[in-house]
Amino acid sequence: MNSRERVNTTLSHKEPDKVPIDLGGNQSSIHIKA
């Protein structure tokens, strides 16, 4: 599972294999959708 799949899985309220980490360097889909 790559990082994009991890974020999409988390946003779908499912459990990914690892916790996705957003270091805040760029505006990501986590910031846009939150």
Distance bins in CASP14 RR format, pairs under 12 A and 6 or more apart:
PFRMAT RR
TARGET T0000
AUTHOR 0000-0000-0000
RMODE 2
METHOD distances of the structure
MODEL  1
1 7 0 0 0 0 0 1 0 0 0 0 0
1 8 0 0 0 0 1 0 0 0 0 0 0
1 9 1 0 0 1 0 0 0 0 0 0 0
1 10 0 0 0 0 0 1 0 0 0 0 0
1 14 0 0 0 0 0 1 0 0 0 0 0
1 15 0 0 0 0 0 1 0 0 0 0 0
1 16 1 0 0 1 0 0 0 0 0 0 0
1 17 1 0 1 0 0 0 0 0 0 0 0
1 18 1 0 0 1 0 0 0 0 0 0 0
1 19 0 0 0 0 0 1 0 0 0 0 0
1 20 0 0 0 0 1 0 0 0 0 0 0
2 8 0 0 0 0 1 0 0 0 0 0 0
2 9 0 0 0 0 0 1 0 0 0 0 0
2 16 0 0 0 0 0 1 0 0 0 0 0
2 17 0 0 0 0 0 1 0 0 0 0 0
2 18 0 0 0 0 0 1 0 0 0 0 0
2 20 0 0 0 0 0 1 0 0 0 0 0
3 9 0 0 0 0 0 1 0 0 0 0 0
3 10 0 0 0 0 0 1 0 0 0 0 0
3 16 0 0 0 0 1 0 0 0 0 0 0
3 17 0 0 0 0 0 1 0 0 0 0 0
3 18 0 0 0 0 1 0 0 0 0 0 0
3 19 0 0 0 0 0 1 0 0 0 0 0
3 20 1 0 0 1 0 0 0 0 0 0 0
3 21 0 0 0 0 1 0 0 0 0 0 0
3 22 0 0 0 0 1 0 0 0 0 0 0
3 23 0 0 0 0 0 1 0 0 0 0 0
3 28 0 0 0 0 1 0 0 0 0 0 0
3 29 0 0 0 0 0 1 0 0 0 0 0
3 30 0 0 0 0 0 1 0 0 0 0 0
4 10 0 0 0 0 0 1 0 0 0 0 0
4 11 0 0 0 0 0 1 0 0 0 0 0
4 16 0 0 0 0 0 1 0 0 0 0 0
4 20 0 0 0 0 1 0 0 0 0 0 0
4 28 0 0 0 0 0 1 0 0 0 0 0
4 29 0 0 0 0 1 0 0 0 0 0 0
4 30 0 0 0 0 0 1 0 0 0 0 0
5 11 0 0 0 0 0 1 0 0 0 0 0
5 12 0 0 0 0 0 1 0 0 0 0 0
5 14 0 0 0 0 0 1 0 0 0 0 0
5 16 1 0 0 1 0 0 0 0 0 0 0
5 17 0 0 0 0 1 0 0 0 0 0 0
5 18 0 0 0 0 0 1 0 0 0 0 0
5 20 0 0 0 0 1 0 0 0 0 0 0
6 12 0 0 0 0 0 1 0 0 0 0 0
6 14 0 0 0 0 0 1 0 0 0 0 0
6 15 0 0 0 0 0 1 0 0 0 0 0
6 16 1 0 1 0 0 0 0 0 0 0 0
6 17 1 0 0 1 0 0 0 0 0 0 0
6 18 1 0 0 1 0 0 0 0 0 0 0
6 19 0 0 0 0 1 0 0 0 0 0 0
6 20 1 0 1 0 0 0 0 0 0 0 0
6 21 0 0 0 0 1 0 0 0 0 0 0
6 22 0 0 0 0 0 1 0 0 0 0 0
6 29 0 0 0 0 0 1 0 0 0 0 0
6 30 0 0 0 0 0 1 0 0 0 0 0
7 14 0 0 0 0 0 1 0 0 0 0 0
7 16 0 0 0 0 1 0 0 0 0 0 0
7 18 0 0 0 0 0 1 0 0 0 0 0
7 19 0 0 0 0 0 1 0 0 0 0 0
7 20 1 0 1 0 0 0 0 0 0 0 0
7 21 0 0 0 0 1 0 0 0 0 0 0
7 22 0 0 0 0 1 0 0 0 0 0 0
7 28 1 0 0 1 0 0 0 0 0 0 0
7 29 1 0 0 1 0 0 0 0 0 0 0
7 30 1 0 0 1 0 0 0 0 0 0 0
7 31 0 0 0 0 0 1 0 0 0 0 0
7 32 0 0 0 0 0 1 0 0 0 0 0
7 33 0 0 0 0 1 0 0 0 0 0 0
7 34 0 0 0 0 0 1 0 0 0 0 0
8 14 0 0 0 0 1 0 0 0 0 0 0
8 16 0 0 0 0 1 0 0 0 0 0 0
8 20 0 0 0 0 1 0 0 0 0 0 0
8 28 0 0 0 0 0 1 0 0 0 0 0
8 29 0 0 0 0 1 0 0 0 0 0 0
8 30 0 0 0 0 0 1 0 0 0 0 0
8 33 0 0 0 0 0 1 0 0 0 0 0
9 15 1 0 0 1 0 0 0 0 0 0 0
9 16 1 0 1 0 0 0 0 0 0 0 0
9 17 0 0 0 0 1 0 0 0 0 0 0
9 18 0 0 0 0 0 1 0 0 0 0 0
9 19 0 0 0 0 0 1 0 0 0 0 0
9 20 0 0 0 0 1 0 0 0 0 0 0
10 16 1 0 1 0 0 0 0 0 0 0 0
10 17 0 0 0 0 0 1 0 0 0 0 0
10 18 0 0 0 0 0 1 0 0 0 0 0
10 19 0 0 0 0 1 0 0 0 0 0 0
10 20 1 0 1 0 0 0 0 0 0 0 0
10 21 0 0 0 0 0 1 0 0 0 0 0
10 22 0 0 0 0 0 1 0 0 0 0 0
10 29 0 0 0 0 0 1 0 0 0 0 0
10 30 0 0 0 0 1 0 0 0 0 0 0
10 33 0 0 0 0 0 1 0 0 0 0 0
10 34 0 0 0 0 0 1 0 0 0 0 0
11 20 0 0 0 0 1 0 0 0 0 0 0
11 22 0 0 0 0 0 1 0 0 0 0 0
11 28 0 0 0 0 0 1 0 0 0 0 0
11 29 1 0 0 1 0 0 0 0 0 0 0
11 30 1 0 0 1 0 0 0 0 0 0 0
11 32 0 0 0 0 0 1 0 0 0 0 0
11 33 1 0 0 1 0 0 0 0 0 0 0
11 34 0 0 0 0 1 0 0 0 0 0 0
12 33 0 0 0 0 0 1 0 0 0 0 0
14 20 0 0 0 0 0 1 0 0 0 0 0
20 28 0 0 0 0 1 0 0 0 0 0 0
20 29 0 0 0 0 0 1 0 0 0 0 0
20 30 1 0 0 1 0 0 0 0 0 0 0
21 28 0 0 0 0 0 1 0 0 0 0 0
21 30 0 0 0 0 0 1 0 0 0 0 0
22 28 1 0 1 0 0 0 0 0 0 0 0
22 29 0 0 0 0 1 0 0 0 0 0 0
22 30 1 0 1 0 0 0 0 0 0 0 0
22 31 1 0 0 1 0 0 0 0 0 0 0
22 32 0 0 0 0 0 1 0 0 0 0 0
22 33 0 0 0 0 0 1 0 0 0 0 0
22 34 0 0 0 0 0 1 0 0 0 0 0
23 30 0 0 0 0 0 1 0 0 0 0 0
23 31 0 0 0 0 0 1 0 0 0 0 0
24 30 0 0 0 0 1 0 0 0 0 0 0
24 31 1 0 0 1 0 0 0 0 0 0 0
25 31 0 0 0 0 0 1 0 0 0 0 0
26 32 0 0 0 0 0 1 0 0 0 0 0
27 33 0 0 0 0 0 1 0 0 0 0 0
27 34 0 0 0 0 0 1 0 0 0 0 0
28 34 0 0 0 0 1 0 0 0 0 0 0
END
